[in-house]
Amino acid sequence: MSKQKEALIKIQGIQRVDGDNDVVELLTTGFFSKRKDGYLITYEESEATGFEGASTTLFYEEKEDRVTLTRSGSVNSQLIVEKGKRHQCSYDLGFGSMIIGVSCDHLQSSLSSEGGNISFGYSLDLNTALTSENHVSVSVVPKSRLRAEEAPAARG
């Protein structure tokens, strides 16, 4: 298990509803760490994502090929995206929560103790009726690695 590292985190989310795509991008700072059974990424949401006042934790469990996305604060939600499984999860709309079905479409990770990328796609359903298809890409670069890459250029 490694200690938490400050990191630059880039998130892109695409939500498709009835053929229309809604794209949200966020570049923020947060924390990243290697855990015994996976990787933990935490960051604060902003007005751009529609979840201002919420803290988000993304935990990727390597062996299970599972991502747990937890938001707490102004909204409280937990989504579990796991290859080959459908989970029922609590989703907070800001004025109340509901139970939704979450099915993994794909999950791919190149995360290591030095950061990396994770992307996953999932479908949301309500009473088994498809409500949206979603794709999330997260890129993590520890700030220590950014400084190390900038140092030779600064000397040059």
Secondary structure in CASP SS format (residue, H / E / C, confidence):
PFRMAT SS
TARGET T0000
AUTHOR 0000-0000-0000
METHOD secondary structure of the structure
MODEL  1
M C 1.00
S C 1.00
K C 1.00
Q C 1.00
K E 1.00
E E 1.00
A E 1.00
L E 1.00
I E 1.00
K E 1.00
I E 1.00
Q E 1.00
G E 1.00
I E 1.00
Q E 1.00
R E 1.00
V E 1.00
D C 1.00
G C 1.00
D E 1.00
N E 1.00
D E 1.00
V E 1.00
V E 1.00
E E 1.00
L E 1.00
L E 1.00
T E 1.00
T E 1.00
G E 1.00
F E 1.00
F E 1.00
S E 1.00
K E 1.00
R E 1.00
K C 1.00
D C 1.00
G E 1.00
Y E 1.00
L E 1.00
I E 1.00
T E 1.00
Y E 1.00
E E 1.00
E C 1.00
S C 1.00
E H 1.00
A H 1.00
T H 1.00
G C 1.00
F C 1.00
E C 1.00
G C 1.00
A E 1.00
S E 1.00
T E 1.00
T E 1.00
L E 1.00
F E 1.00
Y E 1.00
E E 1.00
E C 1.00
K C 1.00
E C 1.00
D C 1.00
R E 1.00
V E 1.00
T E 1.00
L E 1.00
T E 1.00
R E 1.00
S E 1.00
G E 1.00
S C 1.00
V C 1.00
N C 1.00
S E 1.00
Q E 1.00
L E 1.00
I E 1.00
V E 1.00
E E 1.00
K C 1.00
G C 1.00
K C 1.00
R E 1.00
H E 1.00
Q E 1.00
C E 1.00
S E 1.00
Y E 1.00
D E 1.00
L C 1.00
G C 1.00
F C 1.00
G C 1.00
S E 1.00
M E 1.00
I E 1.00
I E 1.00
G E 1.00
V E 1.00
S E 1.00
C E 1.00
D E 1.00
H E 1.00
L E 1.00
Q E 1.00
S E 1.00
S C 1.00
L C 1.00
S E 1.00
S C 1.00
E C 1.00
G E 1.00
G E 1.00
N E 1.00
I E 1.00
S E 1.00
F E 1.00
G E 1.00
Y E 1.00
S E 1.00
L E 1.00
D E 1.00
L E 1.00
N C 1.00
T C 1.00
A E 1.00
L E 1.00
T E 1.00
S E 1.00
E E 1.00
N E 1.00
H E 1.00
V E 1.00
S E 1.00
V E 1.00
S E 1.00
V E 1.00
V E 1.00
P E 1.00
K H 1.00
S H 1.00
R H 1.00
L H 1.00
R H 1.00
A H 1.00
E H 1.00
E H 1.00
A H 1.00
P H 1.00
A H 1.00
A H 1.00
R H 1.00
G C 1.00
END
